Amino acid sequence: MKWYIFDTQPSLFGKQPIIWFWDDVFIIKEINRDLANKIIIENHYSKKFYNATYIHLGVFIDNILLGVLQYWYAMNPASQKSVVSDTEIDEYLELNRMRLDDKAPKNSESKAVGYSIKYIKRKYPKIKWIQSFADERCWCFGIVYQACNFSFYGEHMAKFRTLDWEVFHNSLMTRNPKLSKSAEYIQNNKDSATSEELRQFRYIYFINKKYKDKCLLKEKKYLKFYNND
């Protein structure tokens, strides 16, 4: 059985606000921003979070916090109409950070993504679609998104710079350093950073199925990952 748990406080909009989505042992609910960021810094391979992230979902298994998912707009927030036409800036999200502890049972990643989508669909009804990228550091070509029925829209090469064990997207090299501490840091220390190019794989989940017809990208067949373990 799966349930939504609602706030007991009345809503100004006529519906009770949702607090979490859960089954007998697996709960998705919003957690404190600082706590979510701390988990990402300490455990995610990038060792960093995005300041613009505004939905922070904790993954609780048997009442133990074992993971976090963070959603926000794309790195270039106004790019949404070049991906899916007729999409306003507050009608889509990007899943930009996900981390689950190794103690989580098998397939917890896909379950967490699936439950988070159900949560967002109920609490944020304006959202029409969700985008996420997998890259070579994640391995498996985005198999978690495939398990959640995301559509695959191909791959591209992206450049990253690593400095003091932190990974920075190369787009920070052209951002105004006065508006971003990360941009200021990597630009001032670019000669000490190492760079590499990685394949990134784009996945989109259409909460509103009508918006799939508005997608300006060509859907591709899933890349296959085979694990012999």
Order of alpha helices (4+ residues) and beta strands (2+ residues): beta-beta-beta-alpha-beta-beta-beta-alpha-beta-alpha-beta-beta-alpha-beta
